[in-house]
Amino acid sequence: MKNSKGFKVSGVIVAGFLIIAGLSGCSSKKVVNENVDVRVGYFPNITHSQALVGREQGSFQKAIGTKNKIVWKLFNAGPAEVEALFAKAIDIAYIGPGPAINGYSKSKGDIQIVAGATDAGAIFVSKKGMVIKNLKDLSGKKIAVPQFGNTQDLTLRNILSENGLKDKAKGGTVEVRQASNADILSLLKKGDIDAALVPEPWGSRLIKEAGANIILDYKELFRQGKYTTAVVVVRTEFLKQHPLIVENFIKAHVDVTTYINNNPGRAKIIVNKQITELTKKGIEKDVLDVAFKRLTITNNPEKDSVLDFVKFSLQEGFLRLNPDTKNLFNLTILNKVLKEKGQVQIK
């Protein structure tokens, strides 16, 4: 059983009334009546599944109490979410590790990682008819990522570096482009790019809709799949002002993580319902099923992987100065919650 470690859970049977009790029970202790709007940033993406499931089921609202209010703020890019944190337009966010690192560094510690959300969930593919068996054969190719400096981009640049390659912009032989996931699908179909490293469900869509071939699957990209794709961050000022609200939010996050892992079939339906509502377009069931197999829903931010991303960001110039990462993580509340629930604490 892997409640704190991931989506891939087998042999777990949880009675329905216990699930409901677990998701709502976190509101029964330490409810804080502060009349606070808790503004939460998130993406309409399966890597932010806890936000989507919790939004649908009202789990976070129940956790923080009726006198406070969860206000959901939708984003499609990490940098915009970081700017919203800087502007104090949001208080808590589900976000990728790359933007979280940049935000922490630029603000000199004004945001902190307080929990993990998702591991892995990305694949590296080539266009139809192109099979890459040796990674050195990526020389001369055009490769797309969703955004420079994001998790997929940093992962790609690490792969290139390990194989003696680099971006043309830095004197290398590989052309790295950034484009939206939807545009990457179109570019790959047309053959205007040779390969792409993208998050799910886009990886599965590229295979199904563009005939893409897998170069590296999710476990082959980095650290055997034990790397974070999404984390939960909080403005440190908000945490200091409202510690019990943040604690109750994290309790709900842990409960929703457990719910998703114990009920993957139902969770996928909820996630797709939310994505359909938010984007006006859902994900086909077969694509969703394959996509979810490539990610792990977790509370663990995989600290070592985040620190590796700090190193990659420095190497590639996305960070100008080496940040003091001593306070990048604040897992005190998360570990308190995990201990109370009898789950494994995170070192």
N, C-alpha and C positions, 0 to 999 in steps of 0.2 A: 504494500500500500504506500502511495507516494503523495500524500495530501499536500505537503509543503514543497514538493519537488516537481510536480508536473501533471500534464493533461493525460498522460498515458497510464491509466489506472485500470486494473482488471480485478475481477473477483470481489468488487466492493458493492455491498447491498446496503442501502440506507433507507429506512422507512420514511415515507413521505412526511409524516407529522414531525419527525425529528429534524428533517431538513428545514421545514418551515420554522420550527422552534429555533434552530441554529441561526437562521438568517435574521429572525426578528428579535432573538433573545438579547442581542448586543445592545438593544435600546433600553434594557431594563436596569442597567447599572450605570451610574455616573452620567446620566443625561444632564446636559448643561443648558439651562434656559437663559441664553444670552441675547436672543433676538439678532443673531448673526447670519448674514448671507454667506454661505460657504461656496465659493465659485470654483468649479472644477473643470479643468481643461482636458479634452480627450479627442481621439480621432475616431472616425467611423470605420474601424479596421479590426480584424480579428485579433491582432496583437494587443488590443486594448479591451479584451473580452470582459474583464472584471467591471470596467466602466459600463459597458453595454448591458451586461446582465444585471448589474446593480441598478442601473437606470430604469430598466424595464420592471424590475421587481420592487423598486423602492427601498432597497436594502440600506443605502447610505442615508436616505432621509429618515428612516426608522431609527438608525443608529444615533443620529445627532439630536433627535428630539423634535417635538412639534414647534417649539419656540424658535428654532433655527431653521434655515432653509438651504437646501442644496440647489445651486443654480448651475446648470450644465452649459458649458461654453465649447462649441465645436470648432476644431481646427483641422487643417489639412497639411500643415508643415511645422516641424519642430522649431525653427527660428522664430516664426510668428508667435508660437506658444511661449517661448522664452521672453520675447519682447512684452507679452502680456503679463508675465510674472514680474518683469522689471517695472512695468507701469502700475503694478498692484491691481491689475484688472482681473486676475485670477489668483487663487490662493494655493491650490493643490493641482497637480497635473500628472496625467499619464503621458509619458514622453520617452523618446529614444535616448540611449546613453550618450550619443554624440552631442546633441543639443543640451542635455543635462550637464555634461562636462563643460561645454562652452559657457553655459549660463552661470555655473558655479565659478568658473575662472574669471569671467568678465566682471561679475558682481562682487568678487572677492568674498564669496561664501554666503550670499544672500539667499541662495536656495540650497537645499540638501536632499539627498536621496534617502527616503525613509522606508522603502520596500521595493521588492522586485514585482514584475507583472508577467513577463513572457521571456522565454529563452528560445533561441534559434528562429525557425520560421522563415528562412530565406533559401533560395537556390540560385545557382549559376548555370545559365543555359546558353546554347548557341542557336543560330537561326536554322531553319529547315534545310536539310541537306548538308550541313556542316557538322562534322564530328571532330571534336578536339580531344585527342587521347593524351597528348603531352602538353602540359601547361606552357611550355616554352613556345609552343606554336601560336600562342596568343599575340606574339610579336606581329606588328602590322595590322592588327585587328581594331575595329571600332567597337567599344564596349560602353553600354549605358548603365547608369545608376540613377535612382530617383532624385538624389540631391548630393552635391558635393559636401563632404564632411559628415554625412549621416552614417548610420551603422553599416549599411551595405557598401557605401563608398570606402569607408575605412577598411572593411573586410577585404574588398577587392584590391586595394592598394597594398595591403599586407601580403595577399596572395602573389601579386606581381613582384613585389620586393623579394619574396622568398624564392622566386624563380628567375631572378636576375633581370627583371623587367621594370619599366616605369612609364609613367604618362609622358606623352609627347610634349606637353606643356613644361615638363622638367627635363627635357633633353632625351626622352626615351623613345620607344617605337610603338607604344600602344596609345591609341586615341581614346581617352575617357570622356564621355559626354554625360551631362545631366539632363533628364527629361522626366516629366510626370509619368507615373506608372501606365496611365492610359495611352500616352504618347509612345512609350516604349513598346507597347503591344503593336501599335500601328507601324512604328519604324521597323520592328522585327519582321512583321508580315511583309512589308515592302522590300526587305533586304537592305535597308539603308543603314542598319547596324549589324554587326556580326554576332554579338553576344550581349547578355544583360545579367546583372546580379540584382535581384528584386525580392521584396518580401512577399509572403503569402497574403492573400490568395492569388496574387498576380503571377507568381511562378507557375502555379498549376494552370492558370489561364493561358500563359504563353505556350505551354506544352499542348493544351487542348486546341486553342484557337489559332496558333501560329505554327504548329508543328515543330516546336523547339525541342532540342535535344539537351539532356542534362550533362553538363560538364562536371559539376560538383554538387552533390546533394547536401541537404542541410547539416548532416553530421560531418561532412568532409571539408566544409568551409573553414572552420575555426574551432579549436578546443573540443572536437568531437560533439559539437552541438551544445556544449555547456557554456554558452555565452549569452548575455542578456540582450534582448531586443527592445524591451520596454521596461521602464521603472516608474515608480511613483515619487514625485518630488513635492516639497512643501516650501513655501517662503519661510525663512527662519523667523522673521518678524511675526508672521501669523502663528507659527508654532509657539513662540514665546507668549503671545497674547492669549491664545486659545488652546492650551495643551490638551485639555480633556476632549475638546471637539476633535482635534487631530487623532487622539487615542481612539475615540469611538469610530472615526472614519476608518482607521487602520483595522479595527476589529471587524468592521463590515467587509473590508477588502479581503481579510483572511477568510472570513466565512464564505464570501462569494467564490474565492479561489477553491475552497473545499467543495462547494456545491458544484462548480464546473467540473472538477476532477471526478466527483462521484456520479455525475449525471451528464456525461459528454453528449449524448444524443439530444436531450432536452436543451442543454446549453447551446448547442449549435443552432437549434431552431430559434432560440431567443436572440442570439447574436445576429443571425441573418434577418430576423424581423426588424431589429434595430437598424441595421445597415440599410435595409430597404426603405425604412421610414426616413432615415437621414439623408440618403443619397438618391432615392427614387429608383434604385436598381439593386436587386438582390444578387446573391451568388448561387449558381447552379449547385444542386445537392452533391453531385459527384465531385465537382471542383472543391467544394467546402470540405467534404470528407477527406480528400487527399491533403488539402492544405492544413487541416488541423492535425494530421499525423506528423507534420513536420515542425510542430511547435510544442512547447511545454508551458502550461499555465502554472505559475509559481509565485511564492512570496519572496523567493531568494533573489537578490539583485546580482548574484554572481560577482562579488567584489573584484576578484582577480581579473575577470574579463573586462570590467570597467576600467581598471587600472591599465590593462593592455591597450584599451581604446585611447586612454590619455597619452600613452607612449606613441601610438600611431598618429594621433592628432598633432603631436609635437613634431614627429618626423616629417609629416606632410605639410607642415606650416599652418595648420588650422588653429593651433595655439601658438602664440608668440613667445610666451613665457611658461616655464614649467610650474604648474600650480601646486600649492601646498595642499595635498589631498587629505590631510589629517582629519578635516571636518566635512569632507565630501559626503560621507555616510553618517547618518544618525539612526541607528537601528535599535536604540534603547526601547522605544515604545513597541516596535514590532516584536522584539524578543520578549518583552513583558507579556504581550498578547499571546504569543506562541506558547510561552510557559504556562499561562493560565488555561490554555486549551489543550495542554498535553502534547503539543507538537514540538518537533525538533527546532531548537533555537539556531540562529545563524551566527557563525563566528566572524 
